[in-house]
Amino acid sequence: MIVIDTMLDFKGEVEKYKKINNLTNKDVAEATGYAKTTIDKFMDFSNKNKSTVRVALAISKAFNIPFEVTEL
């Protein structure tokens, strides 16, 4: 099991998953129901907006990548 300590760690795991599975942000958007522009903003590693937690949870559920909210 992968331990995700920060949002940046989670984004890194999503990037790895995308690369291994040859997925684009468009594919992630389709799987989560979010717009591609939302996924693009979420995957921007400089974006530290806490509202991205909802997007992270949707990606976690869609691709079975562990993510747990411990503090907002």
ZICOR-V423124 format. One record per pair of residues at least 12 apart in sequence whose C-alpha atoms are under 7 Angstrom apart, sorted by the first residue. I is the first residue (numbers start at 1). J is the second residue. If there is no record, write none. Layout:
i->I j->J
i->I j->J
This chain:
i->2 j->66
i->4 j->67
i->8 j->45
i->11 j->43
i->25 j->39
i->25 j->40
i->31 j->62
i->32 j->58
i->32 j->59
i->32 j->62
i->50 j->72
